[in-house]
Amino acid sequence: MKYLHIDNSCYVSPPARIGLLTRLFPSCIFYPGFMGVVYRAAAKAKSGNYDYDEWGRDSLEVLRLLEAAGLQFEVTGLAHLEQLDGPCVFVSNHMSIMETLILPVIILPYAKVTFVVKDSLLTYPVFKHIMISRNPVAVTRTNPRQDLKTVLGEGVDRLTNGISVIVFPQTTRSTGFDPRQFGSIGAKLAKKADVPIVPVALKTDAWQNGRFISKDVSRLRPEIPVRVAFGKPLPVAGKGNEEHEQVVDFIQEKLGQWQ
């Protein structure tokens, strides 16, 4: 399963001619096609015909639509994913809805994967069918004790069955990064399941968080590069505190380089 053209363990958007209309109105160019992908995917998922291949192809289509709207992607560190010989816990910062849409096409060639998500996504109109089909781990984001129990229980179940888990430990999406708001739940899950952590740093603020219609619907800013970087897998020793700090350091270092 290969979707992107990878060169030297990296993916970089190919050069593209962007017309004047697209440069002036990138969001208007993107959203009609994007909604088409979502509705088609939801229909397949609702009928029970939505597997990893379908998910990967739809994720690729979203990425291509973003590129057609003028966004440029750079994905590095894919050699670290090639090292995986089993499931892992991906631990990432969280900026926008974009990462939940593009990470599948990046990760699926190397590992089956699902997300830890807020439970409200399982009731979100249309999109809920897609998310439910991915068998995510759903948390409340309001009850930390219960959320930890859920992640450690259901997360270990997914990992035991060969499915990697993507965790966004930040309580909310943010273009900034505050280590004090970045929980260690990913390290705890990896420790309990005896699988490695893979740090993920991303910069997806080219898709702005909305303030009016929806947090997920806002303007695109093609002048801001989209960047995703994977770190080396970290086996968890002890309580996982050291590995958690390594993840934090990796994300901070990458965000600093990308400023």
Beta strands, then each sheet from edge to edge (+ up, - down):
strand 1: 11-12
strand 2: 73-76
strand 3: 89-92
strand 4: 113-118
strand 5: 137-139
strand 6: 164-167
strand 7: 197-203
strand 8: 226-230
sheet 1: 1+ 2- 8- 7+ 3+ 6+ 4+ 5+
end
